[in-house]
Amino acid sequence: MSKNKDSNTLKYSKGIYNETYFKNRPKEQGRDGVLYGVILVNKKTFERECIKVGIAAGKDWRHVVKRSYGFKGYDLRIQRTWHSTLYEVFCLEQTLHKEFENDRFSPSHKFGGHTECFNIDSKILDKFPKKISLR
């Protein structure tokens, strides 16, 4: 990680995107972003282990798949996606994570984003907007 004024913030944030990131990079707020809800399937046991809700820069499921290389030990089953600006998907992600904090799940394999996982029976996916895109 580079040594800059944000290094401590980024070091302790749960991901690359946070309020400081957008404050320091206002042009990033308007980029395309996708909120995704996926089921992570354990590659060894073939069990549906948990739901992961996260965001990625991009417009659709292909950007989620690109991001999936980091989910070590898991296959991915896309359940929901929602496209808007990167900042809008970030805000909705934060709202969902807070609303469903009691459904948090700690996966058996750690990976980037492991703190964004929820119990397999969580209703978090039901809270995704019905319309796939705002753009």
N, C-alpha and C positions, 0 to 999 in steps of 0.2 A: 504494500500500500504506500502511496506517495506521502511525503511529509508536507501537509498543507494545513491550513487552519481548520479544515473539516476532518482531519484524520481521526480525532477522538470521537467525533460524532459518528462517522462511518464505521469505526471499529466496533462500536457498541450498538449500532442499529441492527434491526433484524434482517435487513436486506439493503440493496443498493439505493432504493428509493425511500426518502423520508422528507419531512417538511423543509429541512435545511437544504437538501439536494435541490428541491424545486425553487426555493428562495434564491439560491445562488445561481441557478440556471433557468431563468424564467421562460426561455424559448422551449425548453423541454416539456413544459406543461401542456403545450398544444400538440405535441407529437401523437401519433397513433399509439393506442395501447389496448391491450386485451386482458380482461379479468378471466381467469379460468378456474374451473372446478374439475378435478380429476380424481379418479380412484387409482390408488397405487396398489399393484398386485405384486406380492413377494415372489421373486423369480425362483426361489428354492421350494417354497411350500405351495405356491400357486394360489394362496389365499388372498382375498381382497382385504388388505390390511387397514387402510385408512383413506380419508378424503383429504386432498391437498387443495387449498385455495390460495392462488397467487396471481401475480401480474407479470406481463412481459410486454416489451415494446413490440409493436406490430399491429396487424389488423385482424388476424383470424387464427384458427387452430394450428396452421402451419408454424406459426411463431411459438406456439406452446410446445409443439413437437421438437422444434429446434432447441428449446430450453430443457427438454426432458433428458438430455444426455447427462445432466447433473444428478438425476435421481438414481443413484447407484443402488443396485440390488432390486430394482423395481421395474415392472412393465407399467405402462400408462394406459388408462382408459378414460378418454375425454368424456365428461358428462355435460358440462355447461361452458359456454364462453359468452362474453359480452364485450363489445367493442365501443370505445369512446376515446376521449383524449387520455393520455397517460396519467394526467393529474386526476381526472374524474375516476378512472379505474382504481388509482391508488386510494382515493378517498373512500370509495365503496368497499375496497378490500379491508381498509382499516376498520370501517364500521362493522363489517361482517365478523372480522376477527374478534372485535370487542364484544359484540352481541353473543357470540358462541364460545366465549372463553372457557366456559364450563365443560365444553365438549372437546377440549384439547386432547391430542393424542401424541405420544412419543414413539415414533417408529423404531423398529428394531435396527435399522441401518441409518446412520446419520448422513446427511447430505445438505447442501445449500438449500435452505428453505424448510428444514425439518421442523422448525418451530411454527410452521403454517399448516400443520396437519390436525385433523379432527377425527373423532370416532366415526367408524363406518356407518353408524345409524344416526348420525347428526342430521338435522334438517337444514343445514346451512345452504345446500344446493337449491332448496326451495325458495330462498330469498334472492336468488339471482333475478335481474330484470327479465321480464318475459320477452321483450323486444331484444333481438340479438345486437342491435347497433343503434347508437345515437347519431352516427355520422353518415 
